[in-house]
Amino acid sequence: MPKKRSGRLSLKTTVEQQLAEVAKEILWLLQERSQTGLDELKQLVMERITAAVELILTAFEVSRAAEKPRDPDACSGADPASKLRDFCMSVSLSDGKSLDQDRPNTSSGQRRSTN
């Protein structure tokens, strides 16, 4: 059962990393974008949480698929690992936005002056 244990550890690590990252992003949003309207701020926070949840569930799907015995006669569809990779790419590239876009000191976005 070491394979199952390592899969669970990997899933646990993924969940911990995603939650830690989303917590940092939310704190940054609340501190740096405090002048933003509440509705817009709520939307930004929800987007970050939703992205983290999607990554966690995709990692869960990958770990669950790894635990199942493979049936060579079954049509496997998309490989769960490639689905995770594709989702990560889509989250970072969706709508041409990324978290770094609004952060100061990044090449992709300039911070708006509130003067």
Secondary structure, DSSP 8 states (H G I E B T S, - for coil): -HHHHHHHHHHHHHHHHHHHHHHHHHHHHHHHTTTS-HHHHHHHHHHHHHHHHHHHHHHHHHHHHHHS---TTS---S-HHHHHHHHHHHHHHGGG--GGGGSTT-SS-------
